[in-house]
Amino acid sequence: MITANQVITDDAGDPYQNWNYWADLAQNNRFEANDVGGSVLLITADTTTSWSTSAEVTFTATFTTADNARYFFNGGGKLRITSELDAGGSPTQQSNAWKELLAAAQNEEFGGNVFNPVNFYSLTNSYQEYYQRNDSTPYSANSYKLEAKCDVANNSLGTARIVDIRVTLLDSYVDPGAPAPGDLVSGDLDITCDLVKPTGTTLQPGLTSWVAETPTLVKSSITLS
């Protein structure tokens, strides 16, 4: 406890050390500080059509201004991707392999944390991969990939207001018993993007209160080949 008129020094036993610790903690965890709101918006792309080479979908989050996008990600806001395959009652080995791969990937988040190599501030207008997972043998050629880009050439200053997330399921495995149906992936494929939004009222420069904006969230159709 610091009392009135107490001198704060940087000696090991003085209060300065405690304040320094908490300041460092707040700085290092600033992108998680207000990430307690849970999912507030969810959109799912789905298909029951069989495929053999790839499945791809894009989700787009659009903010009204770049400032609002920056405040959202600075407050701990995230875009979260979840993909699932219900392979049905009599699934092929190929379909089962994809079901297990997507289950292992679980929920993958994209946010503003600058300690991650690819984050909101590292984006450009070209896709950058921020997550990839390959299946195990004999399906190790199959990969699940998440990429992100924005609407400006360099977002290091946080001037973007649109973020695109591209989800790609790439099936490079060739079944030795081909042609189909041995190499087909069949079942109900659901790819979901949900929005984890900072909650509460926070202060922005100028000490004006604000509430994090909920961006519009749209999806493309799943492209299959």
N, C-alpha and C positions, 0 to 999 in steps of 0.2 A: 504494500500500500504506500502510495506517495502522498505526503501531506503538503499543505500550503507552505511555500517558501523553501521547500527542501531542494537542495542542489543535486542535480542528476549528473553523475560522472560515468565514465566507462570502466570503472573498476569492476572486477568480477562479482563483487557482492552488492553492487548498486543497482537500482531499478532500471537503469538504462539498458542493461543486458536483457531484461524481460521484454521491454518495449521493442528492442531490436529483434528479438526472437519472433514476436508476434507480427511485426512488420514484414519480416522475411517470409513468414508462413502465409500471410495474406497475399504477398506479391507472387510467390511461387504457385499458389493455388487460385489465382484470380479468375481463371476460366471455369472453375468449379464452384465459385462462391455462391451463386444463386441458382444452381441447377437442381432444384428440388420440386419442380412443377409437375413432372411426369408428362405423359403424352397428352397433347391437347388437340391434335389433328392427325388423322391417319388416312392413307389412301392405298389401295391394293390393286395391282394388275394381276390378272389370272388367266390361265388357259388350260384346257383339257386336251388340246391337240398334241399328238406325238411329234417328236423332233429327234434329230440324230447328230447334228453338227453344232448348233448354238441356239441359245435363247437370250434375248437382250431387251432391256427396257430402260427408259430414262425418266427420272423424276426431276421436276423443276420447282424450286422455291423462289418466289419473287417478292421482294420488299418494296414499299413505296419510295423509299430513299436509301441511299448508301449509309447515311447516319443510322437509320433504324436497323439495317443489316448488321452494322458494326456493334451497336449496342446489344443486339440479340446474342451474337456470338461472344462478345465480351462478358456478358452476364452468365455464360455457361449453357446457352442454347445449343441444341444439336439436331442434326438430321440422322435418323436411325433406320437402318435397312435390315429387314428380316426376310429370308426366303425359305420356303417349305415345299416339299413334294410329297403328296399323298399318292403312293405308287399303286394303290388299289389292292384287291383281294388276291390276285395271282401275279405279282410283279416279276419282271425279268431281273436278272442279276444286274444289268446295266441301270435299270430304274432304281433298284435298291441301293446301288452305289451312290447315285445322286441324292437319294433321300438321306443317306447317312452323312454325305459331305455337307449338305446344307444344314443338317441338324448340328453338326460339329461347329459350323461357322457362327451359329446363334445370332445375336444382335450386334451389328457393327455400327459404330457411331462416327459421325463426322462433325467436327466443331472448330472452335477458334484457338484451341490450345497450341501455342507456338512451340511447345516442347515436342510436338509431333512433327515429323518431317513434312507431311502434307496436311495443311490446315487452311482455314479461311484466308489467312493473310499470305499464304504461299501460292494461292491460286493464280492461274493465268486463263486466257481464253482457249487453251488447249487442255485436253484431259490429262490428269496425273493420277496414277494408281496409288490408292492409299490402303488397299487391302487385297490380298490374294491368298487363296488356299487351294492346294491340290489334293486330289484323292490319293488313297493308298494303293499299292500294287494289288491287282494288275491294272487298275484304272488310274494310275498316277498321271497319265496324259490329260485327264479331265481337270479343269480348273474353274474356280469361282472368283470373279474379280470385281472390285468396286473402284470407280474412278470419279473424280470431281473436276469441274471447271467453273469459270464465272464469266461475266460479261465485259471484263476489262483485260487488257494485255498484261497488267501487273497490279496485283491487289495488295502489295506490301503496305500501302497507306490506307487500306480499307475503303476503297472507292467503289467497290462492286455492290450491286443490289440484287443480282440474280445468281443463284447457284444451281448447277446441274449435277445430278448424281447419276452415273451410268452403271447399270448392273449387267454383267455378262457371265453367262454360263457357257463355257467353251468345252465341247465334247470332242476331243482329239483321239479318243480311243477307237480302234478299229477292231470289231469283233471278228475273230478268226472264222466264225461260221456265217459271215455276211454272205449274201445280202440280208436285208431286214426279214423278219422282225428282230433278230438277235441284237442288232445295234441300235434299236430305237429306244428312246426314253419316253415312257408313257405314264399317265397319271394326271392328277390335278396339281398344277404348279401355281403357287401363290407367292408374289413378290411384293412386299409391303414397305412403304416409307412412312414413318411417323415422326412427328415434331415434338421434341422435348423442349419446352419453353420455360425461360426464367419466370418466376412468379414474384408478386409483390411490387411495391413501388420503390424505385432506386433513384439516386441522384446522378445527373449528368452535369457536364461543365456549366457553370452559371448557377448551380444549386437549384435547378428547376426540376420538379418531380416528373417522372415518366414511367410508363408501363411498357414492357417489351412488346413490340408489334408481333402479331401473328401473320406471317407471310401467306400469300396464296400458294397452294401446293397442287400441282397437276402432274399427270403421268402420260407417257406415250403408250401405245399398244405394244404388247410383247411381240417382238420380231423373231420368228423361228426359221431355222433352216436345217 
